[in-house]
Amino acid sequence: MNRFVITLLLAIAPMFLQAQNFEKYEDMKEVDAMVMTSKMFKMLAKVDLSENDPEAREYMKLIENLDRIQIYKSSNSQVMSQMSADVKSYLQKASLEELMRVNNEGQNIKFYSAPGKNDNYVKELFMYLEGSENDKPMSVILSITGEIDLSQLSKLTSDLKVPGAEELKKANKKS
């Protein structure tokens, strides 16, 4: 019995450790952080919107099924270096598939996903951006988890003003 418990703990420990890799950025003054949880999405889903607006209904359906959105952005070189190392570690351990890479106007953006219930959904969308904005270096980590409808995702990332959202929108129009 003890072996089983130890084996189980060793098997799930990397999941907990990896989640904490990004959460550590929340308390750093050199990092702009935003984390939204499922409770926030459920609260937003209760907002009374016009039932005549199909786009608003689809948007609400998307956010109802989200578990968490995490965005971490920094221009501090030490933090950027740590973010890069944490992202590499996360990508080695997580079962994410590369979706696309974009190198545009000094920004190197990579998108990854974990498969969802079918081809139109993913369980996680992960984006990592390295580059500069207004000649200022920056790194951005974005992780969205839940049952994510890909057809609505670019609208959400645009509304959150996430760097790299425009590339996601362009990719969505091509598919």
C-alpha positions in Angstrom: 0.0 0.0 0.0 2.8 2.4 0.9 4.5 1.7 -2.4 1.3 2.5 -4.3 0.9 5.9 -2.5 4.5 6.8 -3.1 4.3 5.9 -6.7 1.1 7.9 -7.1 2.6 10.9 -5.4 5.7 10.7 -7.6 3.6 10.4 -10.7 1.4 13.5 -10.0 4.1 15.7 -8.4 5.4 17.1 -11.7 1.9 18.4 -12.5 1.8 20.4 -9.2 5.4 21.6 -9.5 4.9 22.7 -13.0 1.7 24.7 -12.3 3.7 26.5 -9.5 6.4 27.4 -12.0 4.3 30.1 -13.5 2.3 31.1 -10.4 5.5 32.3 -8.8 5.5 35.2 -11.2 2.3 36.6 -9.6 4.2 38.1 -6.7 7.1 39.6 -8.6 7.0 43.4 -8.9 8.8 43.1 -12.3 5.9 41.1 -13.7 2.5 42.2 -14.9 0.2 39.3 -14.0 -3.4 38.5 -14.6 -5.1 35.3 -13.4 -8.8 34.6 -13.9 -10.4 31.5 -12.4 -13.5 29.4 -13.2 -15.4 31.3 -10.5 -14.9 34.6 -12.4 -16.0 32.9 -15.6 -19.1 31.6 -14.0 -19.9 35.0 -12.6 -19.4 36.6 -16.0 -21.7 34.0 -17.6 -24.5 35.2 -15.3 -24.3 38.7 -16.7 -27.6 39.4 -18.5 -26.9 40.0 -22.2 -29.3 40.5 -25.0 -30.5 37.1 -26.1 -30.9 38.5 -29.6 -27.1 38.8 -30.0 -25.8 35.4 -31.2 -22.2 36.6 -30.9 -22.7 37.4 -27.2 -24.3 34.0 -26.6 -21.4 32.2 -28.2 -18.9 34.3 -26.2 -20.7 33.4 -23.0 -20.6 29.7 -23.9 -16.9 30.0 -24.4 -16.1 31.6 -21.1 -18.5 29.2 -19.2 -16.2 26.3 -20.1 -12.9 27.9 -19.1 -11.1 26.9 -16.0 -8.2 29.4 -15.8 -6.4 32.1 -17.8 -2.9 33.1 -16.7 -1.0 35.9 -18.3 2.5 36.9 -17.2 4.4 39.7 -18.9 7.9 41.1 -18.0 10.5 43.4 -19.4 13.1 42.6 -16.8 16.0 40.6 -18.3 16.5 38.3 -15.3 12.8 37.5 -15.1 12.6 37.0 -18.9 15.5 34.5 -18.7 13.7 32.6 -15.9 10.5 32.6 -17.9 12.3 31.2 -20.9 13.8 28.4 -18.7 10.4 27.6 -17.1 8.6 27.5 -20.5 11.2 25.1 -21.9 10.8 22.9 -18.8 7.0 23.0 -19.0 7.0 22.1 -22.7 9.3 19.1 -22.1 7.0 17.8 -19.4 3.5 18.7 -20.7 1.8 16.8 -23.5 1.3 19.9 -25.7 1.5 20.0 -29.5 3.0 22.9 -31.4 0.4 24.7 -33.3 2.4 27.5 -35.0 5.4 29.8 -34.8 5.4 33.4 -35.8 8.4 35.7 -36.1 7.0 39.2 -36.8 8.3 42.7 -36.1 10.8 41.6 -33.5 8.4 39.2 -31.8 8.9 35.4 -31.7 5.6 33.8 -30.8 4.9 30.1 -30.3 1.5 28.5 -29.8 0.9 25.1 -28.3 -2.2 23.1 -27.4 -3.4 20.0 -25.6 -6.1 18.1 -27.5 -9.7 18.5 -26.3 -12.9 16.4 -26.8 -12.7 16.8 -30.6 -10.8 18.7 -33.3 -12.7 22.0 -32.6 -11.7 22.1 -28.9 -8.5 22.1 -26.9 -7.9 21.6 -23.1 -5.1 24.1 -23.0 -3.8 26.8 -25.3 -0.3 27.9 -24.4 1.5 30.9 -25.9 5.0 32.1 -25.3 6.2 35.4 -26.8 9.8 36.7 -26.7 10.7 40.0 -28.4 10.1 43.6 -28.0 7.3 46.1 -28.0 8.0 49.8 -28.6 11.8 49.0 -28.6 11.4 47.5 -25.1 12.3 43.8 -24.6 9.5 41.6 -23.2 8.4 38.1 -22.6 4.8 37.0 -22.2 3.4 33.6 -21.0 -0.3 32.9 -21.7 -2.0 29.7 -20.6 -5.8 29.2 -21.1 -7.3 25.9 -19.7 -10.7 24.4 -19.9 -12.9 23.2 -22.8 -11.8 25.8 -25.3 -13.7 26.4 -28.5 -11.1 27.3 -31.1 -13.6 29.3 -33.2 -14.2 31.7 -30.3 -10.6 31.8 -28.9 -9.2 34.7 -31.0 -12.0 37.0 -29.9 -11.2 36.2 -26.2 -7.5 36.9 -26.6 -8.1 40.1 -28.5 -10.5 41.3 -25.8 -7.8 40.6 -23.2 -5.3 42.6 -25.3 -2.8 39.7 -25.2 0.3 40.3 -27.3 0.2 37.8 -30.1 -3.6 37.8 -30.3 -3.5 39.2 -33.8 -1.4 36.3 -35.1 -3.9 33.8 -33.5 -6.8 35.7 -35.2 -5.0 35.4 -38.6 -4.4 31.7 -38.1 -8.0 31.1 -37.2 -9.2 32.9 -40.4 -6.9 30.6 -42.5 -8.4 27.4 -41.0 
